[in-house]
Structure formats: structure tokens, C-alpha cells
Amino acid sequence: MPTYIVRFRYTAKALENIAETPKRLDAFKEFFRSQGIEVKGFYLTMGQYDGEFILEASDDELLARTILAWTARGTITTETARAFTEDEFRRIGEALS
């Protein structure tokens, strides 16, 4: 199943109620699971982004739909990258030779 790294930033709306973020994290995880997306990891980060999720979804469209539905709530903005495992990387490299 494809893996995705979703980096996010809190919006001003989220920061107004920052104490609610643990509850929002639980809701995020439950919502994504209900859509068939596995939440493999969550990290609070320092720097350009406030955090990251590692997700697995069956396809890009499912992930895009689910992220758009979640971000419509107005608490985060996201940047998503498709991540390739080491095995996938090796297959890609072997196909070049």
C-alpha cells in the first residue's frame, strides 16, 4: 500500500484552542481510519512544520479526498509527499539499468 508523509501547520483557528489538539489528533486518526487509511505515525515537530503524519492509503485519490475533507475544518494546512520504501526505491533503480 502506498505510503505518504503529510506535513502540517496549525492555523490561527487551531491555535485559538491549542489545548484541544490532543482531542483533534484522536478525531483525525479515527476519521482517517474510517476512510480506510492507516495512520502509521504522528510526530510533533519543530521548525517549518508543526507536525507530520505517516499514512498508508490504497491510492492517491482516496488520500486526497480524505485530506481535503479534513482540512476543510480549518485547523491545519498540509503538504503531502508520496514516500517510497527502500524496496520500492531499489525496484525503481533496477528498472533504470
Residue, then its C-alpha position, 0 to 999 in steps of 0.5 A: m500500500p502506498t505510503y505518504i508523509v503529510r506535513f502540517r501547520y496549525t492555523a490561527k483557528a487551531l491555535e485559538n484552542i491549542a489545548e484541544t489538539p490532543k482531542r483533534l489528533d484522536a478525531f483525525k486518526e479515527f476519521f482517517r481510519s474510517q476512510g480506510i487509511e492507516v495512520k502509521g505515525f504522528y510526530l510533533t515537530m519543530g521548525q517549518y512544520d508543526g507536525e507530520f503524519i505517516l499514512e498508508a492509503s490504497d491510492d492517491e485519490l482516496l488520500a486526497r479526498t480524505i485530506l481535503a475533507w479534513t482540512a476543510r475544518g480549518t485547523i491545519t494546512t498540509e503538504t503531502a509527499r508520496a514516500f517510497t520504501e527502500d524496496e520500492f526505491r531499489r525496484i525503481g533503480e533496477a528498472l533504470s539499468 
